[in-house]
Amino acid sequence: MAQEVLSQTEIDDLLSAISTGEMNADELKKEEKEKKVKVYDFKRALRFSKDQIRSITRIHENYARLVTTFFSAQLRTQVNISVASVDQIPYEEFIRSVPKMTVLNIYSVHPLEGRILMEVNPNIAYSMLDRVLGGRGSGINKVENLTEIETLLMSQLFEKAMVNLQDAWSSLVEMDPVLEDFEVNPQFLQMVSPNETVVVVSLNTTIGEASGMINICIPHIVLEPIIPKLSVHYWMQTSTKKRDPEDYEKLNRNIQRATVDAATLLGETTISIDQLLHLHKDDVIGLNQSIDSPLTLTVNNEPKFYVQPGKHKNKMSVQVLEEIKGVNDNDE
């Protein structure tokens, strides 16, 4: 059981009250022995731990970055989307908080059971629609009067955006979000029972000069099969991935076809500028390389082998004698 930690100021006040007689130490002991009862509301059952909520937050922070880029490209305007909060509440409480007329997108997320809901503030939704139709992105709330063409355009836009949610969740589950329904009135929507716990991810959204919220409602039944994966232990564990023989073979072939620069240094010497200026045809320059010592073959300017010069099919060539062990080798 977690114990409450007092600050230094609270400790000083407590000691001062005991010393002045305002508080009795025996009474404090009695209060400590008494069982403390914590009120628990069964209608607001907390079915996700703080650790799991943090994992969901991380996933949707990644989703916010992805969908910001997506909408910026689709709408050709400045878009900023960020996670405002992630809470677990009863489904009934979420529905009561939704405006009477808003944009509701319902998605199936196969292979997970159940459906998720994306509620888009009308101000944001119509700003998107206005940009798609060539307007300046004015956030006018006329959701209750959407035409069939406007409904189709808007639903297509939100259906394409779910690819980003699929990418954000791909580290935990390969889901396939499909837009199943498009509503404007939450009264006609009943996905789960009123007391079912749902996770509500609220996204601050700004499109041009229009701003509002996008809420993603994920019922517990959807996340139940992957709840263990939301634990920090799953994120931190390092699982050994089996090598794919086909990928290994492709990598091996590509490496073998890679080209490198190989060169052999015959020797070096130092001469003065005056000697260089007075060089003539048939002059001989002596190198510091002994005829009995092996030469060095470099690969991409790194010394790799000791070699000796010779000829192969009337071409100058070298024969490898020994590998040069460098400081980067792991041989012990």
N, C-alpha and C positions, 0 to 999 in steps of 0.2 A: 504493500500500500504506500502511495506517495505521501511524504510528510511535507508540511508547509514550512518553508524556510523564512525566518524573520530577518528583516533588515537590521542594521546596527542601530538605527534610530528607534525602531520598535523595541529592541532589546533594552536600550537605555530607558525608554519610557516605562517599560514593564518593571525594571529594577527600581526606578524612582517611585512608582506607585506602591510597590511592596514595602519599600523603606519608609515611606510616609504613612503607611497604614491604610491607604485608599483601597488596596487589594489584599486579600488574605491568601497566603500560599496554600493553605489546606483546601480552600474552596477551589483553587485552580486545579489541584490534584483530583478533586471529586469530579469536576467538569471533564477532565481528561479521561477518567475511567468510564464516564457515560458514553454509550454508543451513539455515534452521530449518524443520523439518517439523511441520506441524499435523495432528493425528489427525482423520480424517473418518469418521464412522459412516454408511455408506450406508443403514442401516436407519432412521436418524433424519434423513432428507434434509430440509433446511430449504428449502421451496419457496415460502415467503412472506417478503418482506423486512420489516424492522422498521417501515418506513413503512406497508406494507399491513396489518400487525397493528394498528398504531395506528388506522388507518381502521376496521377491524372492531371495535375497542374502542369508538370513538366511536359507531358505529351501535348497538351493544348497550347502551351507556350510555343512549342515547335509548330503546331498547326496554325497559330496566329501569324507566325512569320511566313509560312508557306502561302496562306490564303491572302495575305497582304500583297505579296508579289503577284498572285494570280489576278486579283481584282484590279490592281494597278495596270496590268497589261490589258485586261478585258475592257476596262472603262476609260483607259487613257487619261487618268487623272491621279492626283495624289491621294493615296489611301493609307490609313494608319489603323491597325487592329492590334489590340493587346489584351491579355487576360486581366480582368478586373477582380474576379473572385471565383472560388470553387466551393460550393456548399452542398450538403446533403439535407434534404427536406422531404416531407411527405408530398406526393404528387398533387394532392388537393390544394396544398398551400401554393405550389408553383402555378397551378391553373388560375387560382384567384388573383395572383399577381400579374397575370397576362392581361393586356388591354382587351376591351371588348371587340375591337376590330384591329387585327394585326396580320402579319404574314406568317403562316405556320407551314413548315415543310416536314413531312413525315417520311422517314427512311427505314427500310429494312437493312440489316447489316449481317447478311449471311456470311459465315456459318453460325453466328451468334443468334440466339433466340430473341424474340421481342423486336421492338422498333424504337428508334430514337427520334427526338423532335428538335427542330431548329426554329426558334421564334425570332423573327427579324423585325425590329422596330419599323413602323410604317414610314417614318421620316427617312430612314436609311434605304429601305426597299424601293421607295419611289425615286430617290436620288439615283440609285443604280439604274432603274428603268429609264429615267430621263436621259442618262448618259448613253445607254444602249441605243436610244432613239435619236441620238444626235443633239440632245439638249445640253444645258450648262450644268446639270446635276442639281436642280432645285429640289429641296426636300418637301414636297407638298403631299399632305396626307389625304389621299383619295382612294384608299384601299377598298372601301366598300363599293366603289364604282368601277372596279377594274373590268376592262373589256376582255373578251376571249383571247385576243392577240396579246394584250399586255400580260395576262395570266400565263400564256404560253412562253413568252419571252423571259418572264421572271423565273418561272419554274425551270427552264432550260439553263439559266445562269446559275441557279443554286444547285442544280444537278451536277453541272461540271465542277463546281467548287468542292464537291465531296471527294474528288480524287485526292485532294490535299489532306483530308481527314484520314483517308485510307493510308497515305504515306506516313502520317504522323503516328498511327497505331501499328505500323508494319513491324516494329521491333518486338511487339507482343503477340499480335494476331493478324493474320491475313484476312481482313474483312472486305466485303464487296458491297458498299453502300449503294442502294437503288432508291430513287425517289418514288414513293408509292402514292402519296396523296399531297394535295395542296389546298389548304384551308385559309380562311380569313376570320373565322369565328370560333373561338375555343370551346364554345358550348356544344359544338357538334363533334368534339374530339374526346375520346375516352380510350387511352392506350392501356392503362393499368388501373388497379383498384385505387381508390382515393388515399388509403393509408400506406401504399407502397412507397418505399424509400427511393428517391431519385437523386442523382448528382446533377446539379445545375452549374454549368460553366458559363459565366457572364463575360462577354467580350466588349470592351470599349471600342467603338467603331467611328472613324471619321472619314468621310468621303467628300473631298473638296471643302465646302463650307457647311455641309450637313453632318450631324453627329447623332449618335444614338447607341443602343445596345443590341447585341445579338446574343441570345441565350440558347445554349445547347442542353437539352434535358435527356439524361441517360438513365433509364430505370435500372434498379438493382438486378432484375432478372437478366438483363443484357450482359452485365459485367460479371455475373456470378461464376461462369465457367473459368474466367481468367483472373479471378481475385487473387489467387496465390502469386501470380506473375506481377501483381502490382506492388508486392513487398520489395523493400530495399535490398533484401538478400538476393532476390532474383536479378536485380539490376547490377549488383556488385559481383556476383559469381562469374567466374571465368570458365566457361565450358569449352572443352577441347573439341574443335571442329574436325571431323574426319576429312582426309584429303580425297578430293575427287580425282580418280585416275585419269579421266578424260581431260580435265583442266590441267593436271600435272603434265600430261603428254603434250598439250598445246603449248604450255609455258616452256617445256624443254625444247620443242622444235623452234620456237621463236628465239630462244637464247642462242641455239646453235647457229641460226641464220644471222645473228647480230655481227656487225663488222667492227673490228678494232684496228688501231694503228700499231703495227709491229716494226721495230727498227733496231739495227745493230750498230753500235758505235765502234768504229775501227780503232780509234785512239784520239788523243788530244795533244796539243802542244801550244807553246807560247812564243810568239815572235814580236819583234818591235815594229813600229809603223814604218821605220826606214827600210827594214827587210821586206816588208809587204810591198812597199812602193818600188823596190828594185828586183822583184821577182821576174824571171824570164822563162821562156819555153824550155822544157826539159830540166828545170831546177827541181831538186828533191827536198821535200820538207820531212824531217824526222819526227815521228810521233813518239809519245811516251809509253806506247803499248809494246810489251815484249812479245816476240814471235812465239814463244813457248807458253804464254799465259792465255787463258780463255777470254773471249770477248763477252760483253754483256748485251743481252737482248731485252729491250724495253717494250712493254705493252701499254699504250696510252701514257707514255712517259714514265711508267713505273717499272723498275728493274724486276724481271721475272725469272730469267734463265741465264746460265753460263753456257756459251756456245763456242764452236770452232768454225772458222770459215772454210769454204770449199766450193765445188761445182756440182750441179745436178742438171743433167741434160743440157750442158753448155751454158748454164745460167748460174750466176753467183748465188750462193746459198749458204746456209749455216746449219750445223748439226747440234742438237741440244745435248749438253753434257750433264747438266745438273740444275735443279730448281733452286732459286734463291729464296730462302726462308726470311720473310720480313717480320717486322714487329707487330703487324696486324694479324698474323697467323695465330690460330687458337691451339696449335699443337703443343702439348706439354711434354 
